[in-house]
């Protein structure tokens, strides 16, 4: 197994909750759209140190959730061909708190680049743009 294959197969984050597919990739005019959700367990271990007394779901875990959603719902869904090539941008707008349900709405420009609108019931939480790369079989 190559280093890239091992990295692509590695767990994406310490988050125990699983990504729920809301909508697989579908064409909407010139772009593809897909959606997923992540229930954030209040007992998640990442909350212990981030931050004591005012737990906040770490931004890196949100980026991992977006990547996991992209792999599960994107145009190349169902294969292990996609690896994270770059986080082109990440903007955090509001805290994700214990017990939140995060909704991830992805817009694809081609098979290997997506923009995610991440939200909770309180409104927008983050926007993330990822570039993926194809991993050789």
C-alpha positions in Angstrom: 0.0 0.0 0.0 1.4 3.4 -1.0 1.6 6.3 1.5 -1.1 8.1 -0.5 -3.4 5.1 -0.4 -2.8 4.6 3.3 -3.5 8.3 4.0 -6.7 8.2 1.9 -7.9 5.2 3.9 -7.0 6.6 7.3 -9.7 7.8 9.7 -10.7 11.3 8.8 -11.1 12.7 12.3 -11.6 11.7 15.9 -15.4 12.2 15.5 -17.5 9.1 16.3 -20.7 10.2 14.6 -21.1 9.2 11.0 -21.9 11.2 8.0 -25.5 10.8 6.8 -26.2 11.2 3.1 -29.1 13.5 2.4 -28.7 13.7 -1.4 -26.2 12.1 -3.7 -24.7 14.2 -6.4 -27.2 15.4 -9.0 -26.7 17.8 -11.9 -28.2 21.2 -11.5 -27.6 23.1 -14.7 -23.8 23.4 -15.1 -22.9 22.2 -11.6 -23.4 19.2 -9.4 -25.0 19.4 -5.9 -25.1 17.0 -3.0 -25.8 17.2 0.7 -25.0 15.4 3.9 -25.4 15.8 7.7 -23.4 15.1 10.8 -24.9 14.7 14.2 -22.4 16.1 16.7 -22.5 13.9 19.8 -22.3 15.9 23.0 -20.1 13.2 24.5 -17.5 13.6 21.7 -14.0 13.4 23.3 -12.8 16.5 21.3 -15.0 18.7 23.5 -12.9 17.9 26.6 -10.0 20.2 25.5 -11.8 22.5 23.0 -12.6 24.4 25.2 -13.1 23.5 28.8 -16.2 25.2 30.2 -17.4 26.3 26.7 -17.1 23.3 24.3 -16.8 24.1 20.6 -16.5 21.5 17.8 -13.0 22.1 16.3 -12.8 23.6 12.8 -10.5 20.9 11.6 -13.3 18.4 12.4 -15.7 20.4 10.3 -13.2 20.3 7.4 -12.9 16.5 7.9 -16.7 16.2 7.9 -16.9 18.2 4.6 -14.2 15.9 3.1 -16.1 12.8 4.3 -19.3 14.2 2.8 -17.6 15.0 -0.5 -16.3 11.4 -0.7 -19.7 9.9 0.1 -21.9 12.2 -2.1 -19.8 13.7 -4.9 -19.7 12.7 -8.5 -17.0 10.1 -7.7 -19.0 8.7 -4.8 -18.9 5.0 -4.1 -15.2 4.7 -4.9 -12.1 5.3 -2.8 -10.5 7.4 -5.6 -10.7 10.8 -3.9 -8.0 12.1 -1.6 -7.8 15.5 -0.1 -5.4 17.6 -2.2 -6.0 21.0 -0.7 -8.2 23.1 1.6 -8.5 26.1 -0.7 -10.4 28.1 1.8 -12.2 27.7 5.2 -14.2 30.5 6.9 -15.7 29.8 10.3 -18.8 32.0 11.0 -20.4 30.5 14.1 -19.6 27.9 16.7 -20.8 24.3 16.3 -21.8 23.1 19.8 -22.3 19.7 21.5 -25.6 18.2 20.3 -25.8 20.2 17.0 -26.7 18.6 13.7 -24.5 20.0 11.0 -25.8 20.2 7.5 -23.3 20.2 4.6 -24.5 21.4 1.2 -21.9 20.8 -1.5 -21.7 22.5 -4.9 -19.3 20.8 -7.3 -17.3 22.5 -10.1 -16.1 19.4 -11.9 -15.4 16.0 -10.3 -12.6 17.2 -8.0 -13.5 20.6 -6.6 -16.3 21.5 -4.2 -17.6 24.3 -2.1 -19.5 23.5 1.1 -22.0 25.6 3.0 -22.0 24.2 6.5 -24.9 25.2 8.9 -26.7 24.3 12.1 -30.2 25.2 13.2 -28.8 28.6 14.2 -27.6 29.4 10.7 -24.4 29.4 8.7 -21.4 27.9 10.6 -18.7 27.7 7.9 -17.9 27.8 4.3 -15.2 25.4 3.0 -13.7 24.9 -0.5 -11.8 21.7 -1.1 -9.8 20.4 -4.0 -9.6 16.6 -4.3 -7.2 14.5 -6.3 -7.7 11.1 -7.8 -5.8 8.3 -6.0 -4.4 5.5 -8.2 -6.1 2.2 -7.6 
